[in-house]
Amino acid sequence: MPDQVLYAMEAGLNGLMAGVMYALVALGFVLIFKASGIFNYAQGVLALFAALTLVGFQDGQIPFAHLINAIFGTELHNFGWTLPAFVAIVLAAAVMVLLAMVIERYVLKHLVNQPPIILFMATIGMAYFLEGLGDIMWGADIKKLDVGIPQGINDTIESVTDSLLGYGFFIDNLDIVASVVAALLVISLTLFSQYSKQGRALRAVADDHQAALSVGISLRFIWVLVWSIAGFVALVAGIMWGSKSGVQFSLSLIALKALPVLMLGGFTSIPGAIVGGLIIGMGEKLFEFFVGPMIGGATENWFAYVLALLFLVFRPQGLFGERIIERV
């Protein structure tokens, strides 16, 4: 088999793995959109905040230590102990649920029946607030996140592909774990959305807030529930991205890469987020491999957005999104 074909196959597989990482972020957007009908600009910052909180708990860091030291002239930094990864993850998940309750009580509660643009602007405000809060609580330095996920080349895949094809593929163990986790999340969220009472109530709230209230659905409970689930998904995404590239404030920018994923898969489809992520991930890697050298490279920076633009022109609801028909 020609070397170029083997290299392309390896690039495509790594693209699929990268697409799964994009999809993990896109899942949070889909959940919020299905419950409120708005694009949650703060989802990327939620992933950052969750990862910062997790690292802070693991390292025994004192929250707001920099602020306390600046006010009182102290030199406090750590409690002097560390937490196991599992305990830190549980505590970080609890913080995300608490954050969901705070968001509902002090933001969403006052925006019932407001136009979608108002809710969208509220999420922009939340994004900047949470980014600043994360900075004050845990500091702005780059942090290493280690929860025991294996990283580095998968020796089994390398040896198998080398024996079959004469060329060993480089596939990161972290990407494999992310793929398994994403698959489990999609299955769980799809079953929850389609077959649970709360999932059906969630879709009813997205269609019409007032109608949902009139049939006895608690809008406040649904919003707390969906923001809690989105916070948990953000925590998972933050763990994967933080383990891969470190916990830093540029982590919040992964939301920008999730946007074309949503446009391809559809804003209302949980499986569509995964399919859209796989298309974007593999497409950008293969495009860079075949076309990049001809036009100077760096095509991964814009390929996803050009592909999303084409979808907006020819199929604006995405591959799995619901077609919106309004009769007048």
ABEGO torsion letter per residue (X at the ends): XBAAAAAAAAAAAAAAAAAAAAAAAAAAAAAAAAAAGBBBAAAAAAAAAAAAAAAAAAAGBBBGAAAAAAAAGBABABAGBBBBAAAAAAAAAAAAAAAAAAAAAAAAAAABGBBAAAAAAAAAAAAAAAAAAAAAAAEABBBBBBAGBBBEBBAAAAAAAAAAAGBBBBBBAAAAAAAAAAAAAAAAAAAAAAABAAAAAAAAAAABAAAAAAAGBBAAAAAAAAAAAAAAAAAAAAAAAAAAAEBBAAAAAAAAAAAAAAAAAEAABAAAAAAAAAAAAAAAAAAAAAAAAAAGEGAAAAAAAAAAAAAAAABAAEAABBBBBBBX
